[in-house]
Amino acid sequence: MTPIDCDVMVAGGGMAGTVAALAAARQGATTLLFERHGFLGGAATAGAVGQFVGWETRAGRRAVGGIAAEIVARLEAMGGSSGHGHFIMSTGHRMDRVEYDTEVLKVVLDTMCAEAGVRVLFHCQLAEVARRGRVVSSARLLTKGGLLEVRPRVAVDASGDLDLMARAGAPFLGLDEGETLQPATMMFRMGPIDFRAFDGMDAATKAAIAARGVAAGTLPRAALHCSRVPGSDDGWFNVTRVAIDAADPFALSEGEREGRRQALAAARFITAEVPGCRDARLVSFAPQLGIRETRRIAGLYTLTGADLRRSAEFPDTVALGAYPIDVHHATGAAITFEELGPDTAYALPYRIALPQGLDNALVAGRGLSATHEAHGAIRVMPTAMAMSHAVGIAAALVAAGNLPAPAIDPATLRERLRAGGAML
Ligand SMILES: Cc1cc2nc3c(=O)[nH]c(=O)nc-3n(C[C@H](O)[C@H](O)[C@H](O)COP(=O)(O)OP(=O)(O)OC[C@H]3O[C@@H](n4cnc5c(N)ncnc54)[C@H](O)[C@@H]3O)c2cc1C
């Protein structure tokens, strides 16, 4: 196949990659976004997460706008979401969220990419990466038509697992003593649910039923966490837990099997035991296991839990986040959930998107340079989208100016982000 040249190549069309590609294309960069599935959204659609959480501080101050807010507005306009709301988590905390229909989201993202002129290549896997010194010079992609060589000016790795960075030989962060990768989850859809009865359960009742499920070995996670599919009586349940390193292809394959096994058992428990679910049956598994954590890049700065707790300020802040530290444990049924201050929004510096040792590469999404703990907060989709908005603009500036990515002036980035409705 004839090689393709482009300004910005984005690997992976999850929420991070899609937003980064949109932002780059809107700056005038020729942008190629490739994705192994036949649709965009990543964990949001293929993983069927079903809700965006962490838009605002506990006091209700909004921290995320820009392209992320546009996506919500489009979803609402197409009947794929009823917009911003709140719910009580299994930990008892009140959390803001936007529930969405995964199928409508796919169309929203298709439409926005088409409008912005992003060239999207579906059913396309990263095969190899060539590097010349500090520069990613080309990537070979496995497509339906064979191997395709892409020669980008700038490469953005938004593959979640950072496959592009791994193949380029970039350095990664490790886990500290006692830390393990967050487990994966097979989401599953059930319906019809009587949501008046389901939502009418108080926290103590929910917790007691979940504890029974855990004791019986049918609920891996001590929660009855469900996001409703807008406009329907179906909900996506987030209660399974698979401890794997999803960057290992064999472990990932085993994890898909184990996730479905757990989901079916959990669905039967829910039908039998949970108020409002007597008539509910398993409708579908998510198309793929939802992956919370794999590789994290060693960037020019590494965001820490301490930075979030004290709302550290940075000279190169390009996005804000408000979601607390939320770490699911690989063993046991619990999570560690640490709320930050009542009105805490924390800053994300540009440098957490910049891999050490590479001049024309950026990272977007859950592989940003953050400790395991800080990753537990910034991994949620509104924050990932806010940061990806910045990464996309930066990638376009790097391509246009033929500059190393660290040379981009954060003030210019912030100016363009504000022009695009971002909150800083
Ligand atoms: C079970 C679960 C529940 C969660 N709950 C919430 C929640 O309630 N609210 C919230 O906001 N966040 C939640 N999160 C976190 C959030 O969904 C993710 O952290 C976020 O979506 C990550 O986005 P991303 O674009 O970085 O990565 P991903 O969504 O993983 O996207 C990566 C994309 O790259 C593609 N890709 C990967 N490798 C390749 C390759 N080699 N070649 C081509 N394409 C490739 C993938 O197919 C995928 O589309 C949850 C996550 C999980 C797993």
The ligand as a MOL file (V3000), in Angstrom:
LIG
                    3D

  0  0  0     0  0            999 V3000
M  V30 BEGIN CTAB
M  V30 COUNTS 53 58 0 0 0
M  V30 BEGIN ATOM
M  V30 1 C -14.6330 -0.9630 33.9510 0
M  V30 2 C -14.2700 0.4830 33.9440 0
M  V30 3 C -15.1110 1.3850 34.5630 0
M  V30 4 C -14.8110 2.7410 34.5110 0
M  V30 5 N -15.6910 3.6340 35.0410 0
M  V30 6 C -15.5830 4.9270 34.6960 0
M  V30 7 C -16.6580 5.8190 34.9350 0
M  V30 8 O -17.6680 5.4510 35.5340 0
M  V30 9 N -16.5460 7.0900 34.4660 0
M  V30 10 C -15.4130 7.5410 33.8400 0
M  V30 11 O -15.3730 8.7020 33.4250 0
M  V30 12 N -14.3470 6.7160 33.6460 0
M  V30 13 C -14.4320 5.4230 34.0280 0
M  V30 14 N -13.4140 4.5470 33.7640 0
M  V30 15 C -12.1190 5.0530 33.2510 0
M  V30 16 C -12.1680 5.4140 31.7790 0
M  V30 17 O -13.2020 4.7410 31.1090 0
M  V30 18 C -10.8470 5.1090 31.0650 0
M  V30 19 O -9.7300 5.3940 31.8670 0
M  V30 20 C -10.7670 5.9550 29.7990 0
M  V30 21 O -11.9050 5.7080 29.0110 0
M  V30 22 C -9.4970 5.6630 29.0620 0
M  V30 23 O -9.5650 6.2900 27.7990 0
M  V30 24 P -8.3730 6.1650 26.7770 0
M  V30 25 O -8.8560 6.7740 25.5090 0
M  V30 26 O -7.1290 6.6450 27.3990 0
M  V30 27 O -8.1430 4.5890 26.6130 0
M  V30 28 P -9.0770 3.4690 25.9800 0
M  V30 29 O -10.4990 3.7920 26.1960 0
M  V30 30 O -8.5280 2.1910 26.4800 0
M  V30 31 O -8.8240 3.6260 24.4220 0
M  V30 32 C -7.7250 3.0990 23.7560 0
M  V30 33 C -8.1500 2.8430 22.3230 0
M  V30 34 O -7.0170 2.4050 21.5680 0
M  V30 35 C -7.3560 1.2530 20.8170 0
M  V30 36 N -6.1190 0.4740 20.6850 0
M  V30 37 C -5.4100 -0.0660 21.6920 0
M  V30 38 N -4.3020 -0.6640 21.2080 0
M  V30 39 C -4.3390 -0.5010 19.8720 0
M  V30 40 C -3.4600 -0.8980 18.8160 0
M  V30 41 N -2.3320 -1.5770 19.0710 0
M  V30 42 N -3.8010 -0.5680 17.5390 0
M  V30 43 C -4.9460 0.1170 17.2880 0
M  V30 44 N -5.8060 0.5200 18.2450 0
M  V30 45 C -5.4960 0.2380 19.5250 0
M  V30 46 C -8.4240 0.5700 21.6380 0
M  V30 47 O -9.2290 -0.2780 20.8600 0
M  V30 48 C -9.1980 1.7570 22.2080 0
M  V30 49 O -10.2340 2.1880 21.3780 0
M  V30 50 C -13.6450 3.1780 33.8490 0
M  V30 51 C -12.7820 2.2680 33.2540 0
M  V30 52 C -13.0990 0.9260 33.2930 0
M  V30 53 C -12.1990 -0.0370 32.5850 0
M  V30 END ATOM
M  V30 BEGIN BOND
M  V30 1 1 1 2
M  V30 2 1 2 3
M  V30 3 2 2 52
M  V30 4 2 3 4
M  V30 5 1 4 5
M  V30 6 1 4 50
M  V30 7 2 5 6
M  V30 8 1 6 7
M  V30 9 1 6 13
M  V30 10 2 7 8
M  V30 11 1 7 9
M  V30 12 1 9 10
M  V30 13 2 10 11
M  V30 14 1 10 12
M  V30 15 2 12 13
M  V30 16 1 13 14
M  V30 17 1 14 15
M  V30 18 1 14 50
M  V30 19 1 15 16
M  V30 20 1 16 17
M  V30 21 1 16 18
M  V30 22 1 18 19
M  V30 23 1 18 20
M  V30 24 1 20 21
M  V30 25 1 20 22
M  V30 26 1 22 23
M  V30 27 1 23 24
M  V30 28 2 24 25
M  V30 29 1 24 26
M  V30 30 1 24 27
M  V30 31 1 27 28
M  V30 32 2 28 29
M  V30 33 1 28 30
M  V30 34 1 28 31
M  V30 35 1 31 32
M  V30 36 1 32 33
M  V30 37 1 33 34
M  V30 38 1 33 48
M  V30 39 1 34 35
M  V30 40 1 35 36
M  V30 41 1 35 46
M  V30 42 1 36 37
M  V30 43 1 36 45
M  V30 44 2 37 38
M  V30 45 1 38 39
M  V30 46 1 39 40
M  V30 47 2 39 45
M  V30 48 1 40 41
M  V30 49 2 40 42
M  V30 50 1 42 43
M  V30 51 2 43 44
M  V30 52 1 44 45
M  V30 53 1 46 47
M  V30 54 1 46 48
M  V30 55 1 48 49
M  V30 56 2 50 51
M  V30 57 1 51 52
M  V30 58 1 52 53
M  V30 END BOND
M  V30 END CTAB
M  END
